[in-house]
Amino acid sequence: MPDSGDDAGVHPDPDGGTATDGGTDGGGRGSEFACNVARQEGCAAGESCLFADLPDGGTGSRCFAAECDAVLQNCAQGQRCTYVTEAGATRRRCVEAGAAEEGAPCTLAPTDGGPAYDTCEAGLFCKDARQEDGGTVFSCRKLCHATPTCGGSGECNTVLRLEGTSELPLVCGPPSARCDPFGKDCTSPLSCYPSTSGPVCAGSGTRREGESCDFSNQCAPGSSCVNAGGGLTCRPLCKVGGTPACATGTCRDISGNPGVGACVP
């Protein structure tokens, strides 16, 4: 059965979206990001937009065709869509729904000799988690494309790396660490960036003001990825009605981040 690896879940959330552009929510305008994961835009019928590892070692998004969508759960009644491993390949397929509820213990590989899939209910995936004593436990986590799907389950911020597929599906995880985008709350190499759920600590980017972007944390610390007209670019952060102010341009609110704005021309 696939080995689910944990990943710092900054992909879907840090988007720097403004009140007028709605943000990127997971990208879709650069060659790295062929579609928008959170909004499920940019793919043909029968395809799902998912993150994927790129040949150069980076991460992007791609459209993947499959029998079903693991978040939409568009299988026949009594079945569920999940990742199934058979003959070394892992695919999204409709199978019999499991009985394990969200947060309940689960197993990743039924040993019946046939296709392997977990024992969770529809919409969930059996995810491993390391414990303080060095052990590992498995529990059902909610699959997601964006944080609203998680409800009270946290944020859509954990990437599953599964053997036998290039797809990188997401599950709900604990809320990301909050921070002050004008302070120094984050420990290097992390920096504070606006996201759809408020400022969070995320891996620091290097793109400079005016350079194109898909995520806020592709930009250098102190800036955000916003639509300033003509596409998404890195723009300096500013405090709405306060300091720091914009050296040039206008300080425009970033939706979901009270008091935080970006300097746009």
Secondary structure by P-SEA (a helix, b strand, c coil): cbbbbbccccccccccccccccccccccccccccccccccccccccbbbbbbbccccccbbbbbbccccccccccccccccccccccccccccccccccccccccccccccccccccccccccccbbbbbccccbbbbbbbbbbcccccccccccccccccccccccbbbbbccccbbbbcccccccccbbbbbcccccccccccccccccccccccccccccccccccccbbbbbbbcccccccccccccccccccccbbbbcc
